[in-house]
Amino acid sequence: MRAVWTRADLSLAREVVRVSLPLMFGMAGNLVMMLVDRIALARYSDATLMASGPAVFTGMTLIMFATGIAGITRSYVAQAHGRGDRDGTAEEGAAGVLLALGLAAALLLATPLVVRIPELSNRPAASTALESVFLAWSVRFGAVMTVNMALASYFNGTRRTRIPMVVGLIGQGVGVIMDIGLVFGTFGLPELGMRGSGIATFLAVSVMLAGYLVCLPRSFHAGFARLVAGGTRELPVLLGRRLRKGAPAGGSSGLEELGHTSVVWITGLLGPVALAANNVALSLNYVAIIPLIGLGVGCSVLTGNAVGGNQHARVPSVLRATLAVGSAYVLVIAFFQVFLPTLLLSPFGLDGADAATTDAAIGASRVLWMYAVAFLFSMVGGAVLESFGLTRFVLLTRIGVVWGLSVPTLLALALTHRGNSGVLTFIWAVYALYEGAMGCVYFRRIRRAAATGENHLADAEPAPERNGEGDVEHV
């Protein structure tokens, strides 16, 4: 019997890799485009360097809220696909696109307010002017990204994850070329600086949108037509229900971005050495954990298929396979972070840094593996809970753990150790501890949801699936 289970687990692990690997490559491509953009703005001028941080943070927080709402489409589509409902799968995808179009319109209508956000700060007028320029384009490419998220969620929910990967990599390639060209005025393009960065991103996501539209199957168009033809009375109800489930997911995504940024602000209280070292370590950490996001999304697709097909007993097996794959990845990066930190950190600005900054960055790097382990559990756990429709639980847990415990603790540490860069390592360890605690809460809730057969995206909750011995398999 043990050999049978081993073969089954290996087969499931291969399925996790097949679904998740394209998503992981897509995430890596997006990271490359983001790094090229940040480097271009940093090297263009001191003014764009100063303005890029606040502008990008503000724009991405708003965009992540909208894309997080649209991203709930993945769970609805995955459940319909798991039920084997081809028409329902197309209609769920179409509903997600309609909701995304509404969110995109709301973003565009909010442009006059968004561009005035920098005026609320006391930063120099030259910086806030550049921030407003970038935010105006952020709203535009954010609207397109929201629609792209719904379309990508449709393909991901049906396990066709290679399509978003290919479409994304093509768009990201265009974005990298246009970013360099429009910021610096190379390749025969005009030199537009900060504005060029926003235009390049808009062009990149527009190419992605065109790619998704070309790849849509006829069944999707038929489902879209059926949904629109259903009448104006049913459609608002459907989209309203989708919005109620998606809004907590969007709020959680926005708060996650805000939480990561708060760590940068807090480490600044430790002094310039800690801030410089943390910026280098933070870049390395982003590179390390980005693939885990793709792994978490892939896992949520498989668990969504299982929940939609009323096969809740399959969820723990999917989680075990996902954690096995993720643990292997984390083990590899942990080896390099602990034993070869200088090799990893040098491409991110460690070369030429003073001894104090180098020591602080190396010390922080050697504990980044702790955050990678914790993030594996929190990312996978949060994504899987969304596949059950438990988006409100994810949001409330993040608020409680991150903003009720983690951020206040880190702030207290920084305030009581001002100017002490040696505390940076301890701050990362504490940050990882709370991230891991959040992951534990998520997994405890998954265990209960799987055991009781919950499905909060369906009108009625299905009965729990039992295994051969009459018990539900636990995580």
Secondary structure in CASP SS format (residue, H / E / C, confidence):
PFRMAT SS
TARGET T0000
AUTHOR 0000-0000-0000
METHOD secondary structure of the structure
MODEL  1
M C 1.00
R H 1.00
A H 1.00
V H 1.00
W H 1.00
T H 1.00
R H 1.00
A H 1.00
D H 1.00
L H 1.00
S H 1.00
L H 1.00
A H 1.00
R H 1.00
E H 1.00
V H 1.00
V H 1.00
R H 1.00
V H 1.00
S H 1.00
L H 1.00
P H 1.00
L H 1.00
M H 1.00
F H 1.00
G H 1.00
M H 1.00
A H 1.00
G H 1.00
N H 1.00
L H 1.00
V H 1.00
M H 1.00
M H 1.00
L H 1.00
V H 1.00
D H 1.00
R H 1.00
I H 1.00
A H 1.00
L H 1.00
A H 1.00
R H 1.00
Y H 1.00
S C 1.00
D H 1.00
A H 1.00
T H 1.00
L H 1.00
M H 1.00
A H 1.00
S H 1.00
G H 1.00
P H 1.00
A H 1.00
V H 1.00
F H 1.00
T H 1.00
G H 1.00
M H 1.00
T H 1.00
L H 1.00
I H 1.00
M H 1.00
F H 1.00
A H 1.00
T H 1.00
G H 1.00
I H 1.00
A H 1.00
G C 1.00
I C 1.00
T H 1.00
R H 1.00
S H 1.00
Y H 1.00
V H 1.00
A H 1.00
Q H 1.00
A H 1.00
H H 1.00
G H 1.00
R C 1.00
G C 1.00
D C 1.00
R H 1.00
D H 1.00
G H 1.00
T H 1.00
A H 1.00
E H 1.00
E H 1.00
G H 1.00
A H 1.00
A H 1.00
G H 1.00
V H 1.00
L H 1.00
L H 1.00
A H 1.00
L H 1.00
G H 1.00
L H 1.00
A H 1.00
A H 1.00
A H 1.00
L H 1.00
L H 1.00
L H 1.00
A C 1.00
T H 1.00
P H 1.00
L H 1.00
V H 1.00
V C 1.00
R C 1.00
I H 1.00
P H 1.00
E H 1.00
L H 1.00
S C 1.00
N C 1.00
R C 1.00
P C 1.00
A H 1.00
A H 1.00
S H 1.00
T H 1.00
A H 1.00
L H 1.00
E H 1.00
S H 1.00
V H 1.00
F H 1.00
L H 1.00
A H 1.00
W H 1.00
S H 1.00
V H 1.00
R H 1.00
F H 1.00
G H 1.00
A H 1.00
V H 1.00
M H 1.00
T H 1.00
V H 1.00
N H 1.00
M H 1.00
A H 1.00
L H 1.00
A H 1.00
S H 1.00
Y H 1.00
F H 1.00
N H 1.00
G H 1.00
T C 1.00
R C 1.00
R C 1.00
T C 1.00
R H 1.00
I H 1.00
P H 1.00
M H 1.00
V H 1.00
V H 1.00
G H 1.00
L H 1.00
I H 1.00
G H 1.00
Q H 1.00
G H 1.00
V H 1.00
G H 1.00
V H 1.00
I H 1.00
M H 1.00
D H 1.00
I H 1.00
G H 1.00
L H 1.00
V H 1.00
F H 1.00
G C 1.00
T C 1.00
F C 1.00
G C 1.00
L C 1.00
P C 1.00
E C 1.00
L C 1.00
G C 1.00
M H 1.00
R H 1.00
G H 1.00
S H 1.00
G H 1.00
I H 1.00
A H 1.00
T H 1.00
F H 1.00
L H 1.00
A H 1.00
V H 1.00
S H 1.00
V H 1.00
M H 1.00
L H 1.00
A H 1.00
G H 1.00
Y H 1.00
L H 1.00
V H 1.00
C H 1.00
L C 1.00
P C 1.00
R H 1.00
S H 1.00
F H 1.00
H H 1.00
A H 1.00
G H 1.00
F H 1.00
A H 1.00
R H 1.00
L H 1.00
V H 1.00
A H 1.00
G C 1.00
G C 1.00
T C 1.00
R C 1.00
E H 1.00
L H 1.00
P H 1.00
V H 1.00
L H 1.00
L H 1.00
G H 1.00
R H 1.00
R H 1.00
L H 1.00
R H 1.00
K H 1.00
G H 1.00
A H 1.00
P H 1.00
A H 1.00
G H 1.00
G H 1.00
S H 1.00
S H 1.00
G H 1.00
L H 1.00
E H 1.00
E H 1.00
L H 1.00
G H 1.00
H H 1.00
T H 1.00
S H 1.00
V H 1.00
V H 1.00
W H 1.00
I H 1.00
T H 1.00
G H 1.00
L C 1.00
L C 1.00
G C 1.00
P H 1.00
V H 1.00
A H 1.00
L H 1.00
A H 1.00
A H 1.00
N H 1.00
N H 1.00
V H 1.00
A H 1.00
L H 1.00
S H 1.00
L H 1.00
N H 1.00
Y H 1.00
V H 1.00
A H 1.00
I H 1.00
I H 1.00
P H 1.00
L H 1.00
I H 1.00
G H 1.00
L H 1.00
G H 1.00
V H 1.00
G H 1.00
C H 1.00
S H 1.00
V H 1.00
L H 1.00
T H 1.00
G H 1.00
N H 1.00
A H 1.00
V H 1.00
G H 1.00
G C 1.00
N C 1.00
Q C 1.00
H H 1.00
A H 1.00
R H 1.00
V H 1.00
P H 1.00
S H 1.00
V H 1.00
L H 1.00
R H 1.00
A H 1.00
T H 1.00
L H 1.00
A H 1.00
V H 1.00
G H 1.00
S H 1.00
A H 1.00
Y H 1.00
V H 1.00
L H 1.00
V H 1.00
I H 1.00
A H 1.00
F H 1.00
F H 1.00
Q H 1.00
V H 1.00
F H 1.00
L C 1.00
P H 1.00
T H 1.00
L H 1.00
L H 1.00
L H 1.00
S H 1.00
P H 1.00
F H 1.00
G C 1.00
L C 1.00
D C 1.00
G C 1.00
A C 1.00
D C 1.00
A H 1.00
A H 1.00
T H 1.00
T H 1.00
D H 1.00
A H 1.00
A H 1.00
I H 1.00
G H 1.00
A H 1.00
S H 1.00
R C 1.00
V C 1.00
L H 1.00
W H 1.00
M H 1.00
Y H 1.00
A H 1.00
V H 1.00
A H 1.00
F H 1.00
L H 1.00
F H 1.00
S H 1.00
M H 1.00
V H 1.00
G H 1.00
G H 1.00
A H 1.00
V H 1.00
L H 1.00
E H 1.00
S H 1.00
F H 1.00
G C 1.00
L C 1.00
T H 1.00
R H 1.00
F H 1.00
V H 1.00
L H 1.00
L H 1.00
T H 1.00
R H 1.00
I H 1.00
G H 1.00
V H 1.00
V H 1.00
W H 1.00
G H 1.00
L H 1.00
S H 1.00
V H 1.00
P H 1.00
T H 1.00
L H 1.00
L H 1.00
A H 1.00
L H 1.00
A H 1.00
L H 1.00
T H 1.00
H C 1.00
R C 1.00
G C 1.00
N C 1.00
S C 1.00
G C 1.00
V H 1.00
L H 1.00
T H 1.00
F H 1.00
I H 1.00
W H 1.00
A H 1.00
V H 1.00
Y H 1.00
A H 1.00
L H 1.00
Y H 1.00
E H 1.00
G H 1.00
A H 1.00
M H 1.00
G H 1.00
C H 1.00
V H 1.00
Y H 1.00
F H 1.00
R H 1.00
R H 1.00
I H 1.00
R H 1.00
R H 1.00
A H 1.00
A H 1.00
A H 1.00
T H 1.00
G C 1.00
E C 1.00
N C 1.00
H C 1.00
L C 1.00
A C 1.00
D C 1.00
A C 1.00
E C 1.00
P C 1.00
A C 1.00
P C 1.00
E C 1.00
R C 1.00
N C 1.00
G C 1.00
E C 1.00
G C 1.00
D C 1.00
V C 1.00
E C 1.00
H C 1.00
V C 1.00
END
